[in-house]
Amino acid sequence: MASEPQQLPQQTPRIETGPLKFGNDWQGVYIRGDNAMWWGMQLGELLERMDAKDSRDRLLLGSLNRLRDVLDSAREV
């Protein structure tokens, strides 16, 4: 995922990992960077141990790889 993060003003108190809603928009989930990086690494480890035995597994693995990429995008270089 190569897109730049949206920049918002600092929030006080800081926003923790969990459900988050802006105005009347759909509720979403905010994942703090430290949580995202850890969960991305753990998901990557799990994905390395899995193999695609049939087409359903390939679809599932594709989705989980995309989720891992989104979680890893929280990494600041």
N, CA, C, O and CB atoms as a CASP TS submission, in Angstrom:
PFRMAT TS
TARGET T0000
AUTHOR 0000-0000-0000
METHOD Language model
MODEL 1
PARENT N/A
ATOM      1  N   MET     1       0.858  -1.168   0.000  1.00  0.00           N
ATOM      2  CA  MET     1       0.000   0.000   0.000  1.00  0.00           C
ATOM      3  C   MET     1       0.902   1.228   0.000  1.00  0.00           C
ATOM      4  O   MET     1       1.665   1.446   0.941  1.00  0.00           O
ATOM      5  CB  MET     1      -0.975   0.000   1.228  1.00  0.00           C
ATOM      6  N   ALA     2       0.812   2.011  -1.038  1.00  0.00           N
ATOM      7  CA  ALA     2       1.750   3.108  -1.204  1.00  0.00           C
ATOM      8  C   ALA     2       1.137   4.477  -0.954  1.00  0.00           C
ATOM      9  O   ALA     2       1.826   5.486  -1.102  1.00  0.00           O
ATOM     10  CB  ALA     2       2.322   3.068  -2.573  1.00  0.00           C
ATOM     11  N   SER     3      -0.108   4.542  -0.588  1.00  0.00           N
ATOM     12  CA  SER     3      -0.734   5.849  -0.413  1.00  0.00           C
ATOM     13  C   SER     3      -0.230   6.532   0.859  1.00  0.00           C
ATOM     14  O   SER     3       0.151   5.881   1.832  1.00  0.00           O
ATOM     15  CB  SER     3      -2.263   5.706  -0.369  1.00  0.00           C
ATOM     16  N   GLU     4      -0.241   7.846   0.817  1.00  0.00           N
ATOM     17  CA  GLU     4       0.176   8.633   1.974  1.00  0.00           C
ATOM     18  C   GLU     4      -0.945   8.666   3.013  1.00  0.00           C
ATOM     19  O   GLU     4      -2.120   8.703   2.648  1.00  0.00           O
ATOM     20  CB  GLU     4       0.563  10.071   1.547  1.00  0.00           C
ATOM     21  N   PRO     5      -0.598   8.651   4.299  1.00  0.00           N
ATOM     22  CA  PRO     5      -1.641   8.703   5.334  1.00  0.00           C
ATOM     23  C   PRO     5      -2.306  10.070   5.374  1.00  0.00           C
ATOM     24  O   PRO     5      -1.684  11.087   5.067  1.00  0.00           O
ATOM     25  CB  PRO     5      -1.051   8.368   6.711  1.00  0.00           C
ATOM     26  N   GLN     6      -3.563  10.080   5.753  1.00  0.00           N
ATOM     27  CA  GLN     6      -4.254  11.351   5.981  1.00  0.00           C
ATOM     28  C   GLN     6      -3.681  11.965   7.252  1.00  0.00           C
ATOM     29  O   GLN     6      -3.456  11.261   8.236  1.00  0.00           O
ATOM     30  CB  GLN     6      -5.816  11.153   6.096  1.00  0.00           C
ATOM     31  N   GLN     7      -3.446  13.260   7.235  1.00  0.00           N
ATOM     32  CA  GLN     7      -2.915  13.959   8.405  1.00  0.00           C
ATOM     33  C   GLN     7      -4.057  14.703   9.096  1.00  0.00           C
ATOM     34  O   GLN     7      -4.733  15.523   8.475  1.00  0.00           O
ATOM     35  CB  GLN     7      -1.770  14.947   8.000  1.00  0.00           C
ATOM     36  N   LEU     8      -4.267  14.420  10.362  1.00  0.00           N
ATOM     37  CA  LEU     8      -5.290  15.084  11.168  1.00  0.00           C
ATOM     38  C   LEU     8      -4.606  15.745  12.351  1.00  0.00           C
ATOM     39  O   LEU     8      -3.494  15.363  12.715  1.00  0.00           O
ATOM     40  CB  LEU     8      -6.388  14.076  11.644  1.00  0.00           C
ATOM     41  N   PRO     9      -5.260  16.737  12.960  1.00  0.00           N
ATOM     42  CA  PRO     9      -4.657  17.349  14.150  1.00  0.00           C
ATOM     43  C   PRO     9      -4.489  16.325  15.268  1.00  0.00           C
ATOM     44  O   PRO     9      -5.216  15.334  15.337  1.00  0.00           O
ATOM     45  CB  PRO     9      -5.515  18.527  14.641  1.00  0.00           C
ATOM     46  N   GLN    10      -3.523  16.580  16.135  1.00  0.00           N
ATOM     47  CA  GLN    10      -3.297  15.690  17.277  1.00  0.00           C
ATOM     48  C   GLN    10      -4.564  15.616  18.114  1.00  0.00           C
ATOM     49  O   GLN    10      -5.235  16.623  18.337  1.00  0.00           O
ATOM     50  CB  GLN    10      -2.098  16.177  18.140  1.00  0.00           C
ATOM     51  N   GLN    11      -4.882  14.418  18.572  1.00  0.00           N
ATOM     52  CA  GLN    11      -6.076  14.186  19.378  1.00  0.00           C
ATOM     53  C   GLN    11      -5.683  14.040  20.844  1.00  0.00           C
ATOM     54  O   GLN    11      -4.730  13.337  21.182  1.00  0.00           O
ATOM     55  CB  GLN    11      -6.837  12.927  18.888  1.00  0.00           C
ATOM     56  N   THR    12      -6.427  14.710  21.697  1.00  0.00           N
ATOM     57  CA  THR    12      -6.186  14.609  23.134  1.00  0.00           C
ATOM     58  C   THR    12      -7.499  14.260  23.807  1.00  0.00           C
ATOM     59  O   THR    12      -8.466  15.009  23.671  1.00  0.00           O
ATOM     60  CB  THR    12      -5.592  15.934  23.712  1.00  0.00           C
ATOM     61  N   PRO    13      -7.570  13.156  24.526  1.00  0.00           N
ATOM     62  CA  PRO    13      -6.512  12.166  24.710  1.00  0.00           C
ATOM     63  C   PRO    13      -6.283  11.397  23.414  1.00  0.00           C
ATOM     64  O   PRO    13      -7.110  11.436  22.503  1.00  0.00           O
ATOM     65  CB  PRO    13      -6.864  11.196  25.858  1.00  0.00           C
ATOM     66  N   ARG    14      -5.151  10.696  23.343  1.00  0.00           N
ATOM     67  CA  ARG    14      -4.826   9.971  22.112  1.00  0.00           C
ATOM     68  C   ARG    14      -5.871   8.892  21.855  1.00  0.00           C
ATOM     69  O   ARG    14      -6.469   8.350  22.785  1.00  0.00           O
ATOM     70  CB  ARG    14      -3.412   9.344  22.198  1.00  0.00           C
ATOM     71  N   ILE    15      -6.076   8.598  20.602  1.00  0.00           N
ATOM     72  CA  ILE    15      -7.060   7.587  20.213  1.00  0.00           C
ATOM     73  C   ILE    15      -6.405   6.216  20.304  1.00  0.00           C
ATOM     74  O   ILE    15      -5.316   5.998  19.773  1.00  0.00           O
ATOM     75  CB  ILE    15      -7.608   7.851  18.771  1.00  0.00           C
ATOM     76  N   GLU    16      -7.073   5.310  20.973  1.00  0.00           N
ATOM     77  CA  GLU    16      -6.565   3.944  21.153  1.00  0.00           C
ATOM     78  C   GLU    16      -7.167   3.025  20.090  1.00  0.00           C
ATOM     79  O   GLU    16      -8.148   3.384  19.438  1.00  0.00           O
ATOM     80  CB  GLU    16      -6.892   3.414  22.581  1.00  0.00           C
ATOM     81  N   THR    17      -6.587   1.861  19.921  1.00  0.00           N
ATOM     82  CA  THR    17      -7.097   0.863  18.991  1.00  0.00           C
ATOM     83  C   THR    17      -8.527   0.483  19.384  1.00  0.00           C
ATOM     84  O   THR    17      -8.804   0.167  20.541  1.00  0.00           O
ATOM     85  CB  THR    17      -6.180  -0.390  18.967  1.00  0.00           C
ATOM     86  N   GLY    18      -9.416   0.519  18.408  1.00  0.00           N
ATOM     87  CA  GLY    18     -10.799   0.141  18.658  1.00  0.00           C
ATOM     88  C   GLY    18     -11.749   0.814  17.693  1.00  0.00           C
ATOM     89  O   GLY    18     -11.311   1.451  16.734  1.00  0.00           O
ATOM     90  N   PRO    19     -13.059   0.680  17.934  1.00  0.00           N
ATOM     91  CA  PRO    19     -14.044   1.279  17.043  1.00  0.00           C
ATOM     92  C   PRO    19     -13.940   2.803  17.074  1.00  0.00           C
ATOM     93  O   PRO    19     -13.634   3.397  18.108  1.00  0.00           O
ATOM     94  CB  PRO    19     -15.462   0.830  17.431  1.00  0.00           C
ATOM     95  N   LEU    20     -14.202   3.425  15.920  1.00  0.00           N
ATOM     96  CA  LEU    20     -14.095   4.872  15.800  1.00  0.00           C
ATOM     97  C   LEU    20     -15.126   5.351  14.793  1.00  0.00           C
ATOM     98  O   LEU    20     -15.344   4.709  13.765  1.00  0.00           O
ATOM     99  CB  LEU    20     -12.661   5.300  15.377  1.00  0.00           C
ATOM    100  N   LYS    21     -15.758   6.474  15.086  1.00  0.00           N
ATOM    101  CA  LYS    21     -16.779   7.010  14.187  1.00  0.00           C
ATOM    102  C   LYS    21     -16.586   8.508  14.040  1.00  0.00           C
ATOM    103  O   LYS    21     -16.369   9.211  15.027  1.00  0.00           O
ATOM    104  CB  LYS    21     -18.203   6.693  14.708  1.00  0.00           C
ATOM    105  N   PHE    22     -16.665   8.999  12.803  1.00  0.00           N
ATOM    106  CA  PHE    22     -16.597  10.429  12.512  1.00  0.00           C
ATOM    107  C   PHE    22     -17.978  10.911  12.114  1.00  0.00           C
ATOM    108  O   PHE    22     -18.509  10.487  11.088  1.00  0.00           O
ATOM    109  CB  PHE    22     -15.563  10.731  11.392  1.00  0.00           C
ATOM    110  N   GLY    23     -18.567  11.794  12.911  1.00  0.00           N
ATOM    111  CA  GLY    23     -19.877  12.354  12.578  1.00  0.00           C
ATOM    112  C   GLY    23     -20.908  11.291  12.292  1.00  0.00           C
ATOM    113  O   GLY    23     -21.100  10.365  13.080  1.00  0.00           O
ATOM    114  N   ASN    24     -21.587  11.431  11.129  1.00  0.00           N
ATOM    115  CA  ASN    24     -22.631  10.480  10.744  1.00  0.00           C
ATOM    116  C   ASN    24     -22.110   9.399   9.799  1.00  0.00           C
ATOM    117  O   ASN    24     -22.894   8.621   9.257  1.00  0.00           O
ATOM    118  CB  ASN    24     -23.786  11.215  10.089  1.00  0.00           C
ATOM    119  N   ASP    25     -20.792   9.345   9.599  1.00  0.00           N
ATOM    120  CA  ASP    25     -20.210   8.363   8.699  1.00  0.00           C
ATOM    121  C   ASP    25     -20.279   6.970   9.324  1.00  0.00           C
ATOM    122  O   ASP    25     -20.595   6.822  10.505  1.00  0.00           O
ATOM    123  CB  ASP    25     -18.753   8.733   8.363  1.00  0.00           C
ATOM    124  N   TRP    26     -19.984   5.964   8.524  1.00  0.00           N
ATOM    125  CA  TRP    26     -19.960   4.589   9.018  1.00  0.00           C
ATOM    126  C   TRP    26     -18.915   4.442  10.117  1.00  0.00           C
ATOM    127  O   TRP    26     -17.858   5.072  10.071  1.00  0.00           O
ATOM    128  CB  TRP    26     -19.674   3.603   7.869  1.00  0.00           C
ATOM    129  N   GLN    27     -19.216   3.617  11.088  1.00  0.00           N
ATOM    130  CA  GLN    27     -18.236   3.291  12.122  1.00  0.00           C
ATOM    131  C   GLN    27     -17.137   2.454  11.477  1.00  0.00           C
ATOM    132  O   GLN    27     -17.407   1.596  10.636  1.00  0.00           O
ATOM    133  CB  GLN    27     -18.900   2.528  13.327  1.00  0.00           C
ATOM    134  N   GLY    28     -15.903   2.712  11.880  1.00  0.00           N
ATOM    135  CA  GLY    28     -14.766   1.948  11.394  1.00  0.00           C
ATOM    136  C   GLY    28     -13.942   1.470  12.560  1.00  0.00           C
ATOM    137  O   GLY    28     -14.383   1.511  13.709  1.00  0.00           O
ATOM    138  N   VAL    29     -12.758   1.023  12.264  1.00  0.00           N
ATOM    139  CA  VAL    29     -11.853   0.540  13.298  1.00  0.00           C
ATOM    140  C   VAL    29     -10.522   1.255  13.127  1.00  0.00           C
ATOM    141  O   VAL    29      -9.949   1.260  12.038  1.00  0.00           O
ATOM    142  CB  VAL    29     -11.676  -1.013  13.227  1.00  0.00           C
ATOM    143  N   TYR    30     -10.039   1.846  14.185  1.00  0.00           N
ATOM    144  CA  TYR    30      -8.729   2.476  14.183  1.00  0.00           C
ATOM    145  C   TYR    30      -7.753   1.521  14.857  1.00  0.00           C
ATOM    146  O   TYR    30      -8.031   0.985  15.930  1.00  0.00           O
ATOM    147  CB  TYR    30      -8.757   3.866  14.903  1.00  0.00           C
ATOM    148  N   ILE    31      -6.612   1.316  14.217  1.00  0.00           N
ATOM    149  CA  ILE    31      -5.582   0.455  14.798  1.00  0.00           C
ATOM    150  C   ILE    31      -4.316   1.288  14.931  1.00  0.00           C
ATOM    151  O   ILE    31      -3.760   1.749  13.935  1.00  0.00           O
ATOM    152  CB  ILE    31      -5.333  -0.834  13.921  1.00  0.00           C
ATOM    153  N   ARG    32      -3.865   1.478  16.165  1.00  0.00           N
ATOM    154  CA  ARG    32      -2.642   2.235  16.408  1.00  0.00           C
ATOM    155  C   ARG    32      -1.479   1.558  15.697  1.00  0.00           C
ATOM    156  O   ARG    32      -1.478   0.340  15.523  1.00  0.00           O
ATOM    157  CB  ARG    32      -2.359   2.360  17.926  1.00  0.00           C
ATOM    158  N   GLY    33      -0.498   2.337  15.289  1.00  0.00           N
ATOM    159  CA  GLY    33       0.628   1.822  14.530  1.00  0.00           C
ATOM    160  C   GLY    33       1.357   0.679  15.206  1.00  0.00           C
ATOM    161  O   GLY    33       1.713  -0.302  14.552  1.00  0.00           O
ATOM    162  N   ASP    34       1.588   0.793  16.520  1.00  0.00           N
ATOM    163  CA  ASP    34       2.311  -0.288  17.206  1.00  0.00           C
ATOM    164  C   ASP    34       1.517  -1.586  17.172  1.00  0.00           C
ATOM    165  O   ASP    34       2.095  -2.660  17.007  1.00  0.00           O
ATOM    166  CB  ASP    34       2.612   0.103  18.661  1.00  0.00           C
ATOM    167  N   ASN    35       0.194  -1.501  17.327  1.00  0.00           N
ATOM    168  CA  ASN    35      -0.647  -2.692  17.219  1.00  0.00           C
ATOM    169  C   ASN    35      -0.656  -3.213  15.789  1.00  0.00           C
ATOM    170  O   ASN    35      -0.545  -4.419  15.569  1.00  0.00           O
ATOM    171  CB  ASN    35      -2.080  -2.388  17.682  1.00  0.00           C
ATOM    172  N   ALA    36      -0.786  -2.320  14.819  1.00  0.00           N
ATOM    173  CA  ALA    36      -0.855  -2.730  13.414  1.00  0.00           C
ATOM    174  C   ALA    36       0.419  -3.449  12.990  1.00  0.00           C
ATOM    175  O   ALA    36       0.355  -4.487  12.332  1.00  0.00           O
ATOM    176  CB  ALA    36      -1.094  -1.514  12.511  1.00  0.00           C
ATOM    177  N   MET    37       1.569  -2.907  13.361  1.00  0.00           N
ATOM    178  CA  MET    37       2.825  -3.546  12.968  1.00  0.00           C
ATOM    179  C   MET    37       2.961  -4.934  13.595  1.00  0.00           C
ATOM    180  O   MET    37       3.378  -5.883  12.931  1.00  0.00           O
ATOM    181  CB  MET    37       4.017  -2.668  13.373  1.00  0.00           C
ATOM    182  N   TRP    38       2.606  -5.046  14.876  1.00  0.00           N
ATOM    183  CA  TRP    38       2.697  -6.344  15.563  1.00  0.00           C
ATOM    184  C   TRP    38       1.753  -7.358  14.930  1.00  0.00           C
ATOM    185  O   TRP    38       2.162  -8.477  14.618  1.00  0.00           O
ATOM    186  CB  TRP    38       2.375  -6.188  17.065  1.00  0.00           C
ATOM    187  N   TRP    39       0.486  -6.974  14.737  1.00  0.00           N
ATOM    188  CA  TRP    39      -0.483  -7.894  14.160  1.00  0.00           C
ATOM    189  C   TRP    39      -0.111  -8.241  12.723  1.00  0.00           C
ATOM    190  O   TRP    39      -0.332  -9.370  12.286  1.00  0.00           O
ATOM    191  CB  TRP    39      -1.889  -7.293  14.213  1.00  0.00           C
ATOM    192  N   GLY    40       0.456  -7.279  11.975  1.00  0.00           N
ATOM    193  CA  GLY    40       0.915  -7.564  10.615  1.00  0.00           C
ATOM    194  C   GLY    40       2.022  -8.596  10.602  1.00  0.00           C
ATOM    195  O   GLY    40       2.023  -9.499   9.765  1.00  0.00           O
ATOM    196  N   MET    41       2.981  -8.468  11.540  1.00  0.00           N
ATOM    197  CA  MET    41       4.064  -9.451  11.625  1.00  0.00           C
ATOM    198  C   MET    41       3.518 -10.828  11.987  1.00  0.00           C
ATOM    199  O   MET    41       3.942 -11.831  11.414  1.00  0.00           O
ATOM    200  CB  MET    41       5.113  -9.010  12.659  1.00  0.00           C
ATOM    201  N   GLN    42       2.586 -10.884  12.925  1.00  0.00           N
ATOM    202  CA  GLN    42       2.017 -12.161  13.332  1.00  0.00           C
ATOM    203  C   GLN    42       1.240 -12.802  12.192  1.00  0.00           C
ATOM    204  O   GLN    42       1.333 -14.010  11.974  1.00  0.00           O
ATOM    205  CB  GLN    42       1.114 -11.977  14.547  1.00  0.00           C
ATOM    206  N   LEU    43       0.474 -11.997  11.468  1.00  0.00           N
ATOM    207  CA  LEU    43      -0.275 -12.504  10.323  1.00  0.00           C
ATOM    208  C   LEU    43       0.685 -12.991   9.238  1.00  0.00           C
ATOM    209  O   LEU    43       0.434 -14.019   8.609  1.00  0.00           O
ATOM    210  CB  LEU    43      -1.216 -11.414   9.764  1.00  0.00           C
ATOM    211  N   GLY    44       1.773 -12.268   9.016  1.00  0.00           N
ATOM    212  CA  GLY    44       2.781 -12.703   8.048  1.00  0.00           C
ATOM    213  C   GLY    44       3.372 -14.049   8.420  1.00  0.00           C
ATOM    214  O   GLY    44       3.564 -14.901   7.552  1.00  0.00           O
ATOM    215  N   GLU    45       3.666 -14.256   9.705  1.00  0.00           N
ATOM    216  CA  GLU    45       4.193 -15.548  10.158  1.00  0.00           C
ATOM    217  C   GLU    45       3.195 -16.665   9.880  1.00  0.00           C
ATOM    218  O   GLU    45       3.569 -17.736   9.402  1.00  0.00           O
ATOM    219  CB  GLU    45       4.528 -15.500  11.661  1.00  0.00           C
ATOM    220  N   LEU    46       1.936 -16.415  10.180  1.00  0.00           N
ATOM    221  CA  LEU    46       0.896 -17.417   9.937  1.00  0.00           C
ATOM    222  C   LEU    46       0.765 -17.718   8.448  1.00  0.00           C
ATOM    223  O   LEU    46       0.646 -18.879   8.056  1.00  0.00           O
ATOM    224  CB  LEU    46      -0.451 -16.940  10.499  1.00  0.00           C
ATOM    225  N   LEU    47       0.785 -16.678   7.617  1.00  0.00           N
ATOM    226  CA  LEU    47       0.641 -16.878   6.177  1.00  0.00           C
ATOM    227  C   LEU    47       1.801 -17.684   5.601  1.00  0.00           C
ATOM    228  O   LEU    47       1.605 -18.454   4.660  1.00  0.00           O
ATOM    229  CB  LEU    47       0.542 -15.534   5.468  1.00  0.00           C
ATOM    230  N   GLU    48       2.998 -17.523   6.145  1.00  0.00           N
ATOM    231  CA  GLU    48       4.141 -18.300   5.668  1.00  0.00           C
ATOM    232  C   GLU    48       3.959 -19.788   5.943  1.00  0.00           C
ATOM    233  O   GLU    48       4.525 -20.621   5.235  1.00  0.00           O
ATOM    234  CB  GLU    48       5.427 -17.804   6.321  1.00  0.00           C
ATOM    235  N   ARG    49       3.186 -20.126   6.949  1.00  0.00           N
ATOM    236  CA  ARG    49       2.975 -21.534   7.318  1.00  0.00           C
ATOM    237  C   ARG    49       1.818 -22.180   6.566  1.00  0.00           C
ATOM    238  O   ARG    49       1.657 -23.400   6.592  1.00  0.00           O
ATOM    239  CB  ARG    49       2.726 -21.643   8.805  1.00  0.00           C
ATOM    240  N   MET    50       1.013 -21.359   5.899  1.00  0.00           N
ATOM    241  CA  MET    50      -0.157 -21.865   5.186  1.00  0.00           C
ATOM    242  C   MET    50       0.198 -22.124   3.730  1.00  0.00           C
ATOM    243  O   MET    50       1.150 -21.553   3.197  1.00  0.00           O
ATOM    244  CB  MET    50      -1.337 -20.871   5.288  1.00  0.00           C
ATOM    245  N   ASP    51      -0.583 -22.996   3.092  1.00  0.00           N
ATOM    246  CA  ASP    51      -0.440 -23.187   1.656  1.00  0.00           C
ATOM    247  C   ASP    51      -1.833 -23.218   1.032  1.00  0.00           C
ATOM    248  O   ASP    51      -2.822 -23.524   1.697  1.00  0.00           O
ATOM    249  CB  ASP    51       0.351 -24.496   1.336  1.00  0.00           C
ATOM    250  N   ALA    52      -1.887 -22.899  -0.240  1.00  0.00           N
ATOM    251  CA  ALA    52      -3.171 -22.843  -0.950  1.00  0.00           C
ATOM    252  C   ALA    52      -3.472 -24.216  -1.556  1.00  0.00           C
ATOM    253  O   ALA    52      -2.916 -24.587  -2.589  1.00  0.00           O
ATOM    254  CB  ALA    52      -3.150 -21.741  -2.062  1.00  0.00           C
ATOM    255  N   LYS    53      -4.362 -24.962  -0.893  1.00  0.00           N
ATOM    256  CA  LYS    53      -4.690 -26.311  -1.359  1.00  0.00           C
ATOM    257  C   LYS    53      -5.787 -26.306  -2.415  1.00  0.00           C
ATOM    258  O   LYS    53      -5.808 -27.172  -3.290  1.00  0.00           O
ATOM    259  CB  LYS    53      -5.114 -27.176  -0.190  1.00  0.00           C
ATOM    260  N   ASP    54      -6.682 -25.357  -2.344  1.00  0.00           N
ATOM    261  CA  ASP    54      -7.724 -25.254  -3.367  1.00  0.00           C
ATOM    262  C   ASP    54      -8.057 -23.783  -3.591  1.00  0.00           C
ATOM    263  O   ASP    54      -7.495 -22.903  -2.939  1.00  0.00           O
ATOM    264  CB  ASP    54      -8.999 -26.053  -2.952  1.00  0.00           C
ATOM    265  N   SER    55      -8.962 -23.528  -4.506  1.00  0.00           N
ATOM    266  CA  SER    55      -9.245 -22.138  -4.897  1.00  0.00           C
ATOM    267  C   SER    55      -9.790 -21.316  -3.727  1.00  0.00           C
ATOM    268  O   SER    55      -9.527 -20.117  -3.643  1.00  0.00           O
ATOM    269  CB  SER    55     -10.246 -22.110  -6.058  1.00  0.00           C
ATOM    270  N   ARG    56     -10.543 -21.946  -2.828  1.00  0.00           N
ATOM    271  CA  ARG    56     -11.046 -21.189  -1.668  1.00  0.00           C
ATOM    272  C   ARG    56      -9.892 -20.735  -0.794  1.00  0.00           C
ATOM    273  O   ARG    56      -9.909 -19.617  -0.280  1.00  0.00           O
ATOM    274  CB  ARG    56     -12.035 -22.042  -0.840  1.00  0.00           C
ATOM    275  N   ASP    57      -8.886 -21.589  -0.617  1.00  0.00           N
ATOM    276  CA  ASP    57      -7.712 -21.210   0.165  1.00  0.00           C
ATOM    277  C   ASP    57      -6.965 -20.064  -0.504  1.00  0.00           C
ATOM    278  O   ASP    57      -6.483 -19.160   0.178  1.00  0.00           O
ATOM    279  CB  ASP    57      -6.780 -22.412   0.352  1.00  0.00           C
ATOM    280  N   ARG    58      -6.863 -20.090  -1.831  1.00  0.00           N
ATOM    281  CA  ARG    58      -6.154 -19.032  -2.541  1.00  0.00           C
ATOM    282  C   ARG    58      -6.868 -17.694  -2.361  1.00  0.00           C
ATOM    283  O   ARG    58      -6.219 -16.665  -2.176  1.00  0.00           O
ATOM    284  CB  ARG    58      -6.031 -19.375  -4.035  1.00  0.00           C
ATOM    285  N   LEU    59      -8.195 -17.704  -2.413  1.00  0.00           N
ATOM    286  CA  LEU    59      -8.954 -16.469  -2.201  1.00  0.00           C
ATOM    287  C   LEU    59      -8.760 -15.956  -0.776  1.00  0.00           C
ATOM    288  O   LEU    59      -8.548 -14.762  -0.561  1.00  0.00           O
ATOM    289  CB  LEU    59     -10.453 -16.699  -2.485  1.00  0.00           C
ATOM    290  N   LEU    60      -8.833 -16.858   0.185  1.00  0.00           N
ATOM    291  CA  LEU    60      -8.636 -16.484   1.584  1.00  0.00           C
ATOM    292  C   LEU    60      -7.226 -15.946   1.791  1.00  0.00           C
ATOM    293  O   LEU    60      -7.050 -14.905   2.423  1.00  0.00           O
ATOM    294  CB  LEU    60      -8.893 -17.688   2.510  1.00  0.00           C
ATOM    295  N   LEU    61      -6.229 -16.638   1.271  1.00  0.00           N
ATOM    296  CA  LEU    61      -4.849 -16.191   1.432  1.00  0.00           C
ATOM    297  C   LEU    61      -4.619 -14.838   0.756  1.00  0.00           C
ATOM    298  O   LEU    61      -3.868 -14.007   1.267  1.00  0.00           O
ATOM    299  CB  LEU    61      -3.886 -17.233   0.860  1.00  0.00           C
ATOM    300  N   GLY    62      -5.259 -14.620  -0.383  1.00  0.00           N
ATOM    301  CA  GLY    62      -5.140 -13.322  -1.051  1.00  0.00           C
ATOM    302  C   GLY    62      -5.692 -12.202  -0.185  1.00  0.00           C
ATOM    303  O   GLY    62      -5.080 -11.139  -0.075  1.00  0.00           O
ATOM    304  N   SER    63      -6.843 -12.434   0.429  1.00  0.00           N
ATOM    305  CA  SER    63      -7.446 -11.432   1.306  1.00  0.00           C
ATOM    306  C   SER    63      -6.587 -11.192   2.538  1.00  0.00           C
ATOM    307  O   SER    63      -6.401 -10.048   2.951  1.00  0.00           O
ATOM    308  CB  SER    63      -8.850 -11.864   1.723  1.00  0.00           C
ATOM    309  N   LEU    64      -6.068 -12.251   3.122  1.00  0.00           N
ATOM    310  CA  LEU    64      -5.234 -12.103   4.319  1.00  0.00           C
ATOM    311  C   LEU    64      -3.902 -11.420   3.998  1.00  0.00           C
ATOM    312  O   LEU    64      -3.379 -10.665   4.818  1.00  0.00           O
ATOM    313  CB  LEU    64      -4.977 -13.473   4.955  1.00  0.00           C
ATOM    314  N   ASN    65      -3.356 -11.681   2.814  1.00  0.00           N
ATOM    315  CA  ASN    65      -2.142 -10.976   2.405  1.00  0.00           C
ATOM    316  C   ASN    65      -2.409  -9.490   2.236  1.00  0.00           C
ATOM    317  O   ASN    65      -1.569  -8.665   2.596  1.00  0.00           O
ATOM    318  CB  ASN    65      -1.593 -11.563   1.103  1.00  0.00           C
ATOM    319  N   ARG    66      -3.562  -9.141   1.695  1.00  0.00           N
ATOM    320  CA  ARG    66      -3.927  -7.726   1.545  1.00  0.00           C
ATOM    321  C   ARG    66      -4.076  -7.073   2.920  1.00  0.00           C
ATOM    322  O   ARG    66      -3.620  -5.947   3.122  1.00  0.00           O
ATOM    323  CB  ARG    66      -5.246  -7.582   0.731  1.00  0.00           C
ATOM    324  N   LEU    67      -4.710  -7.767   3.864  1.00  0.00           N
ATOM    325  CA  LEU    67      -4.840  -7.241   5.223  1.00  0.00           C
ATOM    326  C   LEU    67      -3.463  -7.045   5.847  1.00  0.00           C
ATOM    327  O   LEU    67      -3.213  -6.026   6.490  1.00  0.00           O
ATOM    328  CB  LEU    67      -5.694  -8.186   6.094  1.00  0.00           C
ATOM    329  N   ARG    68      -2.574  -8.009   5.662  1.00  0.00           N
ATOM    330  CA  ARG    68      -1.214  -7.862   6.180  1.00  0.00           C
ATOM    331  C   ARG    68      -0.535  -6.635   5.585  1.00  0.00           C
ATOM    332  O   ARG    68       0.153  -5.903   6.297  1.00  0.00           O
ATOM    333  CB  ARG    68      -0.386  -9.118   5.881  1.00  0.00           C
ATOM    334  N   ASP    69      -0.721  -6.402   4.287  1.00  0.00           N
ATOM    335  CA  ASP    69      -0.138  -5.226   3.638  1.00  0.00           C
ATOM    336  C   ASP    69      -0.689  -3.931   4.227  1.00  0.00           C
ATOM    337  O   ASP    69       0.053  -2.970   4.428  1.00  0.00           O
ATOM    338  CB  ASP    69      -0.401  -5.267   2.134  1.00  0.00           C
ATOM    339  N   VAL    70      -1.992  -3.908   4.503  1.00  0.00           N
ATOM    340  CA  VAL    70      -2.596  -2.709   5.116  1.00  0.00           C
ATOM    341  C   VAL    70      -2.018  -2.490   6.508  1.00  0.00           C
ATOM    342  O   VAL    70      -1.671  -1.364   6.865  1.00  0.00           O
ATOM    343  CB  VAL    70      -4.147  -2.842   5.192  1.00  0.00           C
ATOM    344  N   LEU    71      -1.914  -3.550   7.292  1.00  0.00           N
ATOM    345  CA  LEU    71      -1.336  -3.419   8.637  1.00  0.00           C
ATOM    346  C   LEU    71       0.116  -2.960   8.564  1.00  0.00           C
ATOM    347  O   LEU    71       0.541  -2.114   9.350  1.00  0.00           O
ATOM    348  CB  LEU    71      -1.427  -4.756   9.397  1.00  0.00           C
ATOM    349  N   ASP    72       0.875  -3.513   7.627  1.00  0.00           N
ATOM    350  CA  ASP    72       2.280  -3.140   7.485  1.00  0.00           C
ATOM    351  C   ASP    72       2.453  -1.694   7.009  1.00  0.00           C
ATOM    352  O   ASP    72       3.515  -1.100   7.199  1.00  0.00           O
ATOM    353  CB  ASP    72       2.967  -4.085   6.516  1.00  0.00           C
ATOM    354  N   SER    73       1.415  -1.133   6.393  1.00  0.00           N
ATOM    355  CA  SER    73       1.532   0.255   5.914  1.00  0.00           C
ATOM    356  C   SER    73       1.636   1.254   7.062  1.00  0.00           C
ATOM    357  O   SER    73       1.937   2.426   6.832  1.00  0.00           O
ATOM    358  CB  SER    73       0.336   0.610   5.036  1.00  0.00           C
ATOM    359  N   ALA    74       1.392   0.812   8.284  1.00  0.00           N
ATOM    360  CA  ALA    74       1.523   1.697   9.450  1.00  0.00           C
ATOM    361  C   ALA    74       2.988   1.915   9.819  1.00  0.00           C
ATOM    362  O   ALA    74       3.307   2.799  10.613  1.00  0.00           O
ATOM    363  CB  ALA    74       0.763   1.113  10.652  1.00  0.00           C
ATOM    364  N   ARG    75       3.870   1.113   9.245  1.00  0.00           N
ATOM    365  CA  ARG    75       5.303   1.217   9.540  1.00  0.00           C
ATOM    366  C   ARG    75       5.845   2.533   8.973  1.00  0.00           C
ATOM    367  O   ARG    75       5.680   2.821   7.788  1.00  0.00           O
ATOM    368  CB  ARG    75       6.086  -0.003   8.948  1.00  0.00           C
ATOM    369  N   GLU    76       6.482   3.313   9.817  1.00  0.00           N
ATOM    370  CA  GLU    76       7.089   4.573   9.368  1.00  0.00           C
ATOM    371  C   GLU    76       8.557   4.333   9.095  1.00  0.00           C
ATOM    372  O   GLU    76       9.267   3.740   9.907  1.00  0.00           O
ATOM    373  CB  GLU    76       6.904   5.704  10.423  1.00  0.00           C
ATOM    374  N   VAL    77       9.000   4.798   7.951  1.00  0.00           N
ATOM    375  CA  VAL    77      10.394   4.585   7.558  1.00  0.00           C
ATOM    376  C   VAL    77      11.189   5.852   7.736  1.00  0.00           C
ATOM    377  O   VAL    77      12.387   5.873   7.457  1.00  0.00           O
ATOM    378  CB  VAL    77      10.489   4.106   6.111  1.00  0.00           C
TER
END
